[in-house]
Amino acid sequence: MKDIMVVKLGGSVLQDSKALEKAASWVKDLLKEHGLVVVVSALKGMTDELLKTAKEVNPDIRPDMLDEILAMGERTSARLFTAALNRFGVDAVLVDPSNEYWPIITDDEHLDANPIYNETERRCKEKLLPLIEAGKVPVVCGYIGVSTSGKITTLGRGGSDTTAILLGSCLNATEVVLIKDVEGIYSGDPDKVSKAEIIETLNVDEVRLLTEGGAKVIHSKALRYLSEGLKLRVSSMEGLGRSGTVIVGTLPKLEVSRHPAKVTMITILLKNSDGASMVKLVVEFVQKHSGKILNITTGEKSIIVYTDLDTRLMDELHKEVVESGIGKAVSFFEGLSAISISGRMLETSPGVIHKVAAPLAMHGINIYGLVTISSSIRIFVSAKDAERAASLIKSNLEVELNETN
């Protein structure tokens, strides 16, 4: 059998009948070299229109009913695209929650459901793989799931991307291609940045940081399902094969790690509330002495800096901050350690900060600082407690991970 490619067609490239015909012809050409699964979004603007109408009809509409309505966009798009492929002589098969081929099973979290991976994988191999092996093209409604209780669910913003990557992982596909109306991921929003350039390669953590920072390329939820060895590409129909952005790597399920050096917490009282200039001064000071800043927190009257800077340099820092007249006072708390917690499971674990902090409180371990950085967490504890703290956190979160799976 040919290598499997999962192609997701976004709503921006499915605008009208001409766009559907163009996409169908393009898919037919791809079929010469690949076994294909096509995931479709709703036609451009349809989901927004359905949501607007539903809210106008009933501002308090139930989430489960709203899921049923919003799913109609992808369900309609899948039928239209199946018909378009059939016109071009492609043996396309509609994969819809109403028929026997449907693979994606989720929890009951309406409007932002989470796929149940093991069950979805089993269904993909039982229901979709035989179709692909027979040379057929499954056309799958993106964005949609069916809960264990049999109700329609939707996967949240960017849900069609989630569908495509999930199916790619479950089917052991070679590549997932997300077709957009642009040729890849740019260095900045091309509508706002004059010299934005396409980035050829990004690792998955870099993409996660961009998406969680507001870049509208791939929703970070979709990246959880990117499996080892599965190539992910963002491109356009015209650009595929000659351009686009390739995303490499995977997000770990759970990673708990310690910063190797001891950490000092530096608190600086501001003299005139000019925190920005103080941050600049401290960053330059730390860089000059080859130190690393693990976190900076700013307030109205102070800034707190966590750094692995040698404490013998604190006298010099005092001179630059206080004796120069810029700040009021500096204090140092030495002998801390930084523990970083990251992984795709954190995004689906409600109350994760409590799950990190609770076992430490139970064992009398004090937390000297806690910050969230995108979907990761970093805490600061006494260096003497660091090894035990990391072990407690990992054990508590692994219990959560096992229960979720």
Secondary structure in CASP SS format (residue, H / E / C, confidence):
PFRMAT SS
TARGET T0000
AUTHOR 0000-0000-0000
METHOD secondary structure of the structure
MODEL  1
M C 1.00
K C 1.00
D C 1.00
I E 1.00
M E 1.00
V E 1.00
V E 1.00
K E 1.00
L E 1.00
G C 1.00
G H 1.00
S H 1.00
V H 1.00
L C 1.00
Q C 1.00
D C 1.00
S H 1.00
K H 1.00
A H 1.00
L H 1.00
E H 1.00
K H 1.00
A H 1.00
A H 1.00
S H 1.00
W H 1.00
V H 1.00
K H 1.00
D H 1.00
L H 1.00
L C 1.00
K C 1.00
E C 1.00
H C 1.00
G E 1.00
L E 1.00
V E 1.00
V E 1.00
V E 1.00
V E 1.00
S C 1.00
A C 1.00
L C 1.00
K C 1.00
G C 1.00
M H 1.00
T H 1.00
D H 1.00
E H 1.00
L H 1.00
L H 1.00
K H 1.00
T H 1.00
A H 1.00
K H 1.00
E H 1.00
V H 1.00
N C 1.00
P C 1.00
D C 1.00
I C 1.00
R C 1.00
P H 1.00
D H 1.00
M H 1.00
L H 1.00
D H 1.00
E H 1.00
I H 1.00
L H 1.00
A H 1.00
M H 1.00
G H 1.00
E H 1.00
R H 1.00
T H 1.00
S H 1.00
A H 1.00
R H 1.00
L H 1.00
F H 1.00
T H 1.00
A H 1.00
A H 1.00
L H 1.00
N H 1.00
R H 1.00
F C 1.00
G C 1.00
V C 1.00
D C 1.00
A E 1.00
V E 1.00
L E 1.00
V E 1.00
D C 1.00
P C 1.00
S C 1.00
N C 1.00
E C 1.00
Y C 1.00
W C 1.00
P C 1.00
I C 1.00
I E 1.00
T E 1.00
D C 1.00
D C 1.00
E C 1.00
H C 1.00
L C 1.00
D C 1.00
A C 1.00
N C 1.00
P E 1.00
I C 1.00
Y H 1.00
N H 1.00
E H 1.00
T H 1.00
E H 1.00
R H 1.00
R H 1.00
C H 1.00
K H 1.00
E H 1.00
K H 1.00
L H 1.00
L H 1.00
P H 1.00
L H 1.00
I H 1.00
E H 1.00
A C 1.00
G C 1.00
K C 1.00
V E 1.00
P E 1.00
V E 1.00
V E 1.00
C E 1.00
G C 1.00
Y C 1.00
I E 1.00
G E 1.00
V E 1.00
S E 1.00
T C 1.00
S C 1.00
G C 1.00
K C 1.00
I E 1.00
T E 1.00
T E 1.00
L C 1.00
G C 1.00
R C 1.00
G C 1.00
G H 1.00
S H 1.00
D H 1.00
T H 1.00
T H 1.00
A H 1.00
I H 1.00
L H 1.00
L H 1.00
G H 1.00
S H 1.00
C H 1.00
L C 1.00
N C 1.00
A C 1.00
T C 1.00
E E 1.00
V E 1.00
V E 1.00
L E 1.00
I E 1.00
K C 1.00
D C 1.00
V C 1.00
E C 1.00
G C 1.00
I C 1.00
Y E 1.00
S C 1.00
G C 1.00
D C 1.00
P C 1.00
D C 1.00
K C 1.00
V C 1.00
S C 1.00
K C 1.00
A C 1.00
E C 1.00
I E 1.00
I C 1.00
E C 1.00
T E 1.00
L E 1.00
N E 1.00
V H 1.00
D H 1.00
E H 1.00
V H 1.00
R H 1.00
L H 1.00
L H 1.00
T H 1.00
E H 1.00
G C 1.00
G C 1.00
A C 1.00
K C 1.00
V C 1.00
I C 1.00
H C 1.00
S H 1.00
K H 1.00
A H 1.00
L H 1.00
R C 1.00
Y C 1.00
L C 1.00
S C 1.00
E C 1.00
G C 1.00
L C 1.00
K E 1.00
L E 1.00
R E 1.00
V E 1.00
S E 1.00
S C 1.00
M C 1.00
E C 1.00
G C 1.00
L E 1.00
G C 1.00
R C 1.00
S E 1.00
G C 1.00
T E 1.00
V E 1.00
I E 1.00
V E 1.00
G C 1.00
T C 1.00
L C 1.00
P C 1.00
K C 1.00
L C 1.00
E E 1.00
V E 1.00
S E 1.00
R E 1.00
H C 1.00
P C 1.00
A C 1.00
K C 1.00
V E 1.00
T E 1.00
M E 1.00
I E 1.00
T E 1.00
I E 1.00
L E 1.00
L E 1.00
K C 1.00
N C 1.00
S C 1.00
D C 1.00
G H 1.00
A H 1.00
S H 1.00
M H 1.00
V H 1.00
K H 1.00
L H 1.00
V H 1.00
V H 1.00
E H 1.00
F H 1.00
V H 1.00
Q H 1.00
K H 1.00
H C 1.00
S C 1.00
G C 1.00
K C 1.00
I E 1.00
L E 1.00
N E 1.00
I E 1.00
T E 1.00
T E 1.00
G C 1.00
E C 1.00
K C 1.00
S E 1.00
I E 1.00
I E 1.00
V E 1.00
Y E 1.00
T E 1.00
D C 1.00
L C 1.00
D C 1.00
T H 1.00
R H 1.00
L H 1.00
M H 1.00
D H 1.00
E H 1.00
L H 1.00
H H 1.00
K H 1.00
E H 1.00
V H 1.00
V H 1.00
E H 1.00
S C 1.00
G C 1.00
I C 1.00
G E 1.00
K E 1.00
A E 1.00
V E 1.00
S E 1.00
F E 1.00
F E 1.00
E E 1.00
G E 1.00
L E 1.00
S E 1.00
A E 1.00
I E 1.00
S E 1.00
I E 1.00
S E 1.00
G C 1.00
R H 1.00
M H 1.00
L H 1.00
E H 1.00
T H 1.00
S C 1.00
P C 1.00
G C 1.00
V H 1.00
I H 1.00
H H 1.00
K H 1.00
V H 1.00
A H 1.00
A H 1.00
P H 1.00
L H 1.00
A H 1.00
M H 1.00
H C 1.00
G C 1.00
I C 1.00
N C 1.00
I E 1.00
Y E 1.00
G E 1.00
L E 1.00
V E 1.00
T E 1.00
I E 1.00
S C 1.00
S C 1.00
S E 1.00
I E 1.00
R E 1.00
I E 1.00
F E 1.00
V E 1.00
S E 1.00
A H 1.00
K H 1.00
D H 1.00
A H 1.00
E H 1.00
R H 1.00
A H 1.00
A H 1.00
S H 1.00
L H 1.00
I H 1.00
K H 1.00
S H 1.00
N H 1.00
L H 1.00
E H 1.00
V H 1.00
E H 1.00
L H 1.00
N H 1.00
E H 1.00
T H 1.00
N C 1.00
END
